[in-house]
Structure formats: C-alpha cells, structure tokens
Amino acid sequence: MKIYWIRIVRLVPAIVLLPCGPLLTTACVWGDRHLEAGADAVRQVQEIGVLKVDVKSDFTEADVLVTSRYMIFDFGVARAEDALRKGADYLRARGWKVQVDRFPGSMYLISDRLEATVLLQSLEQAFTMGVNEEVKKAAKDARVKAGDPALLFLSLKALR
C-alpha cells in the first residue's frame, strides 16, 4: 500500500504546485529525497552467483523514498551456509567489509567506496524476517526452478 501512496504523492505536487505557491513547494521538496544503490554496486552484487530473481521495492523512511533491490542467487550448493559463505567471500574479495557476522544465518556487509550495504541470508531466514508479496512470489518461483540447491537471498540498499 505504501508504494502506491508514494507514487501518488509524487504526482500530486505537480498538479497542486501552481495554485498553492511557495508553502507547498517546500513541503514537496521535503518528501522528494531518494536513496538507491548506484549502478556499480548493483553490477558488482549481480556477479556473485547465478542470478535468479532481481526485484526492486520502494518504501518511505522518514522523509526519504528508499529503493531496495532484492536478489536471489543459486550457487549450485546443497547447503544454505555454503551459499552464504560463497556470496560473502566474493564481496569481501572486492573490498566489502563485514559489519555483522551471524554465520550461518546472515551476514551484513558494507562498501564505503560504492556507498551501499548488503544483507546476505538464506531464503528461509528471509521469509521469517518478512518480505513483501512481490518478492515472496518471485522467491517461491525461483525455488521451484532451482530444485534442491540452497538459494541465497540478498538485500541491497544505498548507504545513508
């Protein structure tokens, strides 16, 4: 529901701006900040394994529109821990730093150079944390197509 509200709010200022003047302009600029991981971060993350799903999702946090990317990878391994380790090793080799290591459950990495953060976790753990319906449907489809291999769930966001 928030996604639709955001898009409506972003359209309304253009419609109401002319008759209302400076007060509305100030309010519109306040809600028009946008955070999204850059193309270099997206490209680097997409290379960690066989990409099965890539879904963008928008939400508001305070006065900022935040775009997150949710990706699911297949490493051709049978255990979720192995997929998590492979994904983290790939990113660490490219300069990402581990901020939180809750192996074998999840790992949180950051790249100051790319100004992005990544949360790596097993698909099962991602479902317990709660994901939106679009991501959940895409993940279920990916699991069916992959068969037995453990899949890695990745959440990519811009660094604040």
Secondary structure as UniProt FT lines:
FT   HELIX           2..20
FT   HELIX           22..30
FT   STRAND          33..36
FT   HELIX           39..46
FT   STRAND          50..61
FT   TURN            62..63
FT   STRAND          64..74
FT   HELIX           80..93
FT   TURN            94..95
FT   STRAND          97..102
FT   TURN            103..105
FT   STRAND          106..111
FT   TURN            112..115
FT   STRAND          116..122
FT   HELIX           123..129
FT   HELIX           133..146
FT   STRAND          151..158
//
